[in-house]
């Protein structure tokens, strides 16, 4: 499934590259590409979890009210980051961890 989503996203990017930036079609393809990128990330995260690989570190940055906290909650599959319709609700950097296994991170051998 991950390979299919990646290929589909690449095809959308190729089609989009032939369109004018200001066209409605370009915006539609951009929205689809962004959604496919999120799906691709979720599928890749699932594979890493199944393989019991080391933790994945992700930085989420963006302007005020762009949905950063909402994205963090989706990635963690829990309400870890506070969200609000008010601008500036989350003003300081935050860190979140999920299902940490100390043996994976603290190998003193």
Backbone torsions as a table, in degrees:
resi	resn	phi	psi	omega
1	UNK	NA	-41.2	179.8
2	UNK	-60.0	-42.9	179.9
3	UNK	-62.2	-40.2	178.9
4	UNK	-62.9	-46.4	-179.2
5	UNK	-63.2	-42.5	179.2
6	UNK	-62.0	-45.2	178.9
7	UNK	-63.7	-43.1	179.3
8	UNK	-61.7	-43.5	178.9
9	UNK	-62.0	-42.4	179.1
10	UNK	-62.9	-40.2	178.6
11	UNK	-65.8	-41.4	177.1
12	UNK	-62.2	-38.6	179.5
13	UNK	-65.9	-38.1	178.0
14	UNK	-64.7	-45.4	178.7
15	UNK	-62.6	-44.9	-177.9
16	UNK	-62.0	-35.2	-177.9
17	UNK	-63.9	-20.8	178.4
18	UNK	-91.2	2.4	-178.5
19	UNK	-103.7	158.8	176.0
20	UNK	-76.2	134.9	-175.9
21	UNK	-54.5	-29.4	-174.8
22	UNK	-93.3	0.9	-176.9
23	UNK	-79.1	156.9	177.0
24	UNK	-65.1	-38.1	179.0
25	UNK	-61.7	-41.2	179.9
26	UNK	-60.2	-44.8	179.9
27	UNK	-63.6	-39.3	178.7
28	UNK	-63.3	-45.1	178.4
29	UNK	-65.4	-37.1	178.4
30	UNK	-61.5	-43.8	178.2
31	UNK	-61.1	-44.4	178.9
32	UNK	-63.3	-41.9	179.7
33	UNK	-63.2	-41.6	178.3
34	UNK	-63.5	-41.7	178.5
35	UNK	-66.0	-41.5	178.6
36	UNK	-65.6	-34.4	177.0
37	UNK	-63.2	-42.4	177.2
38	UNK	-63.9	-44.9	179.1
39	UNK	-60.8	-43.8	179.0
40	UNK	-58.7	-42.1	179.6
41	UNK	-64.8	-43.3	178.8
42	UNK	-62.2	-43.2	-179.8
43	UNK	-66.2	-41.1	178.8
44	UNK	-65.1	-41.8	177.0
45	UNK	-59.4	-43.1	178.0
46	UNK	-59.3	-40.6	178.0
47	UNK	-64.1	-42.0	179.2
48	UNK	-63.3	-39.6	179.0
49	UNK	-65.2	-44.2	179.3
50	UNK	-62.3	-34.9	-178.8
51	UNK	-83.1	-2.9	-179.1
52	UNK	53.6	43.4	178.6
53	UNK	-84.8	167.5	-179.1
54	UNK	-57.4	161.0	-176.1
55	UNK	-57.6	146.5	177.1
56	UNK	-96.7	127.1	178.7
57	UNK	-102.3	129.2	-178.3
58	UNK	-130.4	133.1	173.1
59	UNK	-105.1	129.3	178.6
60	UNK	-113.1	114.2	-179.5
61	UNK	-127.4	153.6	178.4
62	UNK	167.9	172.0	-178.7
63	UNK	-70.2	167.3	177.6
64	UNK	-55.5	139.4	176.2
65	UNK	64.4	28.2	179.7
66	UNK	-96.2	-3.1	176.4
67	UNK	96.9	21.1	-178.9
68	UNK	-62.0	-47.5	-179.8
69	UNK	-64.8	-38.7	177.5
70	UNK	-62.1	-41.7	178.5
71	UNK	-63.6	-42.8	178.1
72	UNK	-59.1	-45.1	179.2
73	UNK	-61.6	-38.2	177.5
74	UNK	-66.8	-43.1	-179.6
75	UNK	-64.7	-38.7	-179.2
76	UNK	-85.0	-11.7	-178.6
77	UNK	58.7	38.2	176.6
78	UNK	-163.0	163.7	-179.1
79	UNK	-86.6	72.9	-178.1
80	UNK	-88.8	-36.9	-178.7
81	UNK	-99.7	132.1	177.5
82	UNK	-68.9	138.1	178.1
83	UNK	-124.6	150.5	-179.6
84	UNK	-156.4	149.6	174.8
85	UNK	-74.5	-7.3	-180.0
86	UNK	-83.6	131.9	178.1
87	UNK	-65.0	140.3	177.2
88	UNK	79.8	17.9	-179.8
89	UNK	-64.4	-43.2	177.4
90	UNK	-109.0	102.9	-174.3
91	UNK	-108.1	-14.2	-177.4
92	UNK	-112.0	151.9	176.3
93	UNK	-58.7	143.0	179.8
94	UNK	-130.7	152.2	176.0
95	UNK	-126.8	144.3	-179.3
96	UNK	-134.2	144.9	177.6
97	UNK	-135.6	145.4	-177.5
98	UNK	-136.4	127.4	175.4
99	UNK	51.9	50.5	178.7
100	UNK	-73.5	139.8	175.1
101	UNK	-115.6	109.6	-174.5
102	UNK	-59.3	-26.9	-179.7
103	UNK	-66.9	-28.3	-179.7
104	UNK	-73.8	-33.8	-173.2
105	UNK	-98.2	-25.6	-175.1
106	UNK	-118.7	71.1	179.2
107	UNK	-93.8	103.5	-175.7
108	UNK	-94.4	16.1	-178.4
109	UNK	-80.1	NA	NA
